[in-house]
């Protein structure tokens, strides 16, 4: 019987472990990163007086996935490998220098496969543009793992880690909008115009309210005027004095001067906003006609509708991989509603871009009234027993396919999309 601690023939102990370091394979499959000196031992456990140098390969560089939780002043990043192990986490400033430091830090952990970014349309928009310019695959992750948040809590580090794991598990696969071209400019101008239109409406509503409560001589003169005529008339009002404090002893004159001052200022505000809206409309129309002439050629699609579809698709419309995906994005793809023995049922989609859904509805109504092919389709489907609402839903789905086929697309270099974990 062999005593405990004795060595077995062949260079192994009782459990089959090597007592010597085996020579490492130097093939290209496992690159050698450094060479260490190994002291050899004799079979009796004594150090061998001769020193031998054997190349020992360190583990290969792993593939890593980043997750970034974005904020106004800072971004918090976490890195996991392709097996889901957390490799590190760190906070960086939300500026150009911070973006470069963040990318360099992630690269120190291995080869970047993809980076998940939260809020790519707001706090993470600038970071997304920077990472995309570095030819990296960026994934939009907007909805956190609610179960993990309930169980583990909420912090920037945990959020960044969950973002990276969402990319690794492919529960988040959306490609963010590029936000770096003509469509982004159109979106910005449309947002500015919408704000100006809202402010112009509010200014006129206020002007109307002040006019209705004005003293009788002034009210009787203005109440019958149309909208634009009323504004132009108020622009020509001349208060008795701009120094209202000087009229404080005479309430009647003070009231008339104060009301005229308010109406004139509100009319100036409305006029300024109206000029701003006209300028924005001219700029938006020129950009839309240059960016999407094919869309404008479709029946029922004007500058406003085409601008909305461009904003929905983004500068990189090729990120939408099929017309079915575009229909789902616009909220016109039926949702499965089957359970148990009830199969084949679908329900109306309430998700997606509701502004794009509204644009599709407008195009549908225009075609029902003025497009002969669409009118023939409505008559044919009505004869089969479909209701008007069902026919409109079908038409919106068809129009979404037509819009998708006419969206402008750019040729971009292919980025890696396979993030399947490698075998252990």
Residue pairs with C-beta under 8 A, 6 or more apart in sequence:
2 8
2 14
7 13
7 19
7 43
8 14
11 18
11 19
11 20
11 43
12 18
12 19
13 19
19 41
20 40
20 41
21 38
21 54
21 56
23 54
24 30
24 32
24 54
24 55
24 56
24 57
25 57
26 32
26 55
26 57
30 57
30 60
31 57
31 60
32 55
32 56
32 57
32 58
33 57
33 58
34 56
34 58
35 53
35 54
35 55
35 56
36 56
37 51
37 53
38 52
38 53
38 54
38 56
39 47
39 48
39 51
40 47
40 48
40 50
40 52
41 47
41 48
42 48
61 110
61 111
62 81
62 82
62 109
62 110
62 111
63 81
63 82
63 110
63 111
63 112
63 113
63 419
63 422
64 79
64 80
64 81
64 82
64 87
64 106
64 109
64 110
64 111
64 112
64 113
65 79
65 80
65 81
65 82
65 112
65 113
65 114
65 115
65 116
65 164
65 167
65 168
65 419
66 77
66 78
66 79
66 106
66 112
66 114
66 115
66 116
66 164
67 77
67 78
67 79
67 80
67 115
67 116
67 141
67 160
67 161
67 162
67 163
67 164
67 165
67 166
67 167
68 75
68 76
68 77
68 78
68 102
68 115
68 116
68 117
68 118
68 124
68 127
68 160
68 163
69 75
69 76
69 77
69 118
69 156
69 159
69 160
69 163
70 94
70 117
70 118
70 119
70 122
70 123
70 124
70 127
71 94
71 123
71 156
72 94
72 123
73 93
73 94
74 91
74 92
74 93
74 94
74 98
75 91
75 92
75 93
75 94
75 98
75 102
75 124
75 127
76 89
76 90
76 91
76 92
76 156
76 157
76 159
76 160
77 89
77 90
77 91
77 92
77 102
77 105
77 106
77 160
78 86
78 88
78 89
78 157
78 160
78 161
78 163
78 164
79 86
79 87
79 88
79 89
79 106
79 109
79 164
80 86
80 87
80 161
80 164
80 165
80 168
81 87
81 109
81 110
82 113
82 168
82 419
82 421
82 422
83 421
83 422
83 424
84 165
84 168
84 421
86 161
87 109
87 110
88 105
88 109
89 157
89 160
89 161
90 102
90 105
91 156
92 98
92 99
92 101
92 102
92 105
93 101
94 123
94 126
94 127
96 130
99 126
99 127
99 130
99 131
102 127
103 130
103 131
103 134
103 136
106 112
106 115
112 136
113 137
113 416
113 419
114 136
114 137
114 138
114 139
114 167
114 416
114 419
115 131
115 136
115 137
115 138
115 139
115 167
116 138
116 139
116 140
116 141
116 163
116 164
116 166
116 167
116 172
117 124
117 127
117 128
117 131
117 138
117 139
117 140
117 141
117 163
117 176
118 124
118 141
118 142
118 159
118 163
119 125
119 142
120 128
120 138
120 140
120 142
120 176
120 177
121 176
121 177
121 179
125 179
128 138
128 176
128 179
129 178
129 179
129 180
131 138
132 138
132 178
132 180
135 413
135 415
136 415
137 415
137 416
137 417
138 175
138 176
139 167
139 172
139 173
139 174
139 175
139 176
140 172
140 174
140 175
140 176
141 163
141 166
141 167
141 172
142 172
143 172
144 159
144 162
144 163
145 162
145 165
145 166
148 158
148 162
149 158
149 162
152 158
163 172
166 172
167 419
168 419
168 421
170 419
174 319
175 316
175 319
176 319
177 184
177 314
177 315
177 316
177 319
178 184
178 314
178 315
178 316
179 314
179 315
180 315
181 315
182 287
182 290
182 291
182 315
183 291
183 310
183 311
183 313
183 314
183 315
184 314
184 315
185 287
186 284
186 287
186 288
186 291
186 307
186 310
186 311
187 311
189 280
189 283
189 284
189 287
190 284
190 307
190 308
190 311
192 280
193 277
193 280
193 281
193 284
196 273
196 276
196 277
196 280
197 273
197 277
199 269
199 273
200 270
200 273
200 274
200 277
203 266
203 269
203 270
203 273
204 227
204 231
204 266
204 270
206 266
207 230
207 231
207 234
207 263
207 266
207 267
207 270
208 230
210 259
210 262
210 263
210 266
211 218
211 219
211 222
211 223
211 230
211 234
211 263
212 219
212 223
213 219
213 259
214 222
214 259
214 263
215 252
215 255
215 256
215 259
218 256
218 259
218 260
221 233
222 230
222 233
222 234
222 263
225 233
231 267
231 270
231 271
232 267
234 263
234 264
234 266
234 267
235 264
235 267
235 268
235 271
237 260
237 263
237 264
237 267
238 260
239 256
239 257
239 258
239 260
239 261
239 264
240 247
240 253
240 256
240 257
240 260
241 247
241 257
242 261
244 254
244 257
244 258
244 261
247 253
247 254
247 257
248 254
284 303
284 307
285 303
288 296
288 303
288 306
288 307
288 310
289 296
289 303
291 310
291 408
292 306
292 309
292 310
292 406
292 407
292 408
294 406
294 408
295 301
295 306
295 309
295 310
295 403
295 406
295 407
296 302
296 303
296 306
297 406
298 363
298 402
298 403
298 406
299 366
299 367
299 370
299 371
300 362
300 363
300 364
300 366
300 367
300 370
300 371
301 309
301 363
301 403
305 359
305 362
305 363
308 355
308 356
308 359
309 356
309 359
309 403
309 407
310 407
310 408
311 355
312 329
312 330
312 353
312 355
312 356
313 320
313 326
313 407
315 410
316 410
316 412
317 407
317 408
317 409
317 410
318 409
318 410
318 412
320 326
320 329
320 404
320 407
323 400
323 401
323 404
323 405
324 333
326 400
326 401
326 403
326 404
326 407
327 333
327 397
327 400
327 401
327 404
328 349
328 352
329 352
329 353
329 356
330 352
330 353
330 356
330 357
330 360
330 396
330 400
331 349
331 350
331 351
331 352
331 353
331 354
331 356
331 357
332 349
332 352
332 357
332 360
332 393
332 396
332 397
332 400
333 349
333 352
333 397
334 346
334 347
334 348
334 349
334 393
335 346
335 347
335 348
335 349
336 345
336 346
337 345
337 346
337 347
338 344
338 345
348 393
357 396
360 396
360 399
360 400
360 403
361 392
361 396
363 399
364 374
364 392
364 395
364 396
364 399
365 392
367 374
367 395
367 399
368 374
368 375
368 378
368 392
368 395
374 395
377 391
377 395
378 391
378 395
381 390
381 391
381 394
382 388
382 391
386 394
